[in-house]
Amino acid sequence: MGGVILTKLVPGGLAYTAILLYLAAMNAFTRYPELRWADIDPNLHLRHSVYYDLGAYSRIEFLNEQGITTEFMHKHGFGPIIFREECVFKREIRLADKLSINLQLVKSYRDFSRWTMQHQIFKDNEIVAAIITLDGAWIDVVKRKLATPPREVCDTFEHMPRSEAFEWTEKKIN
C-alpha cells in the first residue's frame, strides 16, 4: 500500500526546490476562493474592495506555499510594500458565481527588489471579470528603506508564473 510523505517546506531545501521547478514548469498559480454573503453589496454583486482582498489572498497564498511566510519575513527583517494597485472591472460577479484567480509576474528588476504582478479573476473559469495590477517592492523593516530580498525570495520570484508580456526592467516601475 502506497503512502504520501509530507515534508515541511524549507526555503533552500529539496522539497522547496522541487516545488519551485514544478511551478515554473506549469507556469500557473490559481486559487478558487469562495464568496461569502458579506462580500456582496446592496446591488447584489461583489463589493469593489473584495477584488483587492482576493488579490492579496492569492499573493500571500503563493508566498506561504513557497515558505516565504510572515515568520520568515519577520526573521529576515523585510516585508512587501505596494506602490500602486489598480483593478479594472470587466464583468459583474454575483454570490453564486464560481471564481478563480491567478497570479503572474509582469515586470521585475533582475534582483527582484521591485516588481509588477497581475491577477486575473475569472468567473465560471472562462469569463475575465477583473484584472488587478500592482507595483511593489521589498522594504527593510528596521531601516525603513527599500531593499533587495533574501536569496529565498529571489529563488521564489525566479520561478513565479510570468505573463506572456513579462519584461525585465531597471527603470522605475509604475
Buried (B, 14 or more C-beta within 10 A) or exposed (E): EEEEEEEEBEBEEEBBBEBBEEBEEEEEBBBEBEBEEEBBEEEEBBBEEBBBEBBBBBBBBBBBBBBBBEEBBEEBEBBBEBEEBEBEBBBEBEEEBEBBBBBBBBBBBEEBBBBBBBBBBBBEEEEEBBBBBBBBBBBBBEEEEEBBBBEBBBBBBBBBBBBEEBEEBEEEBE
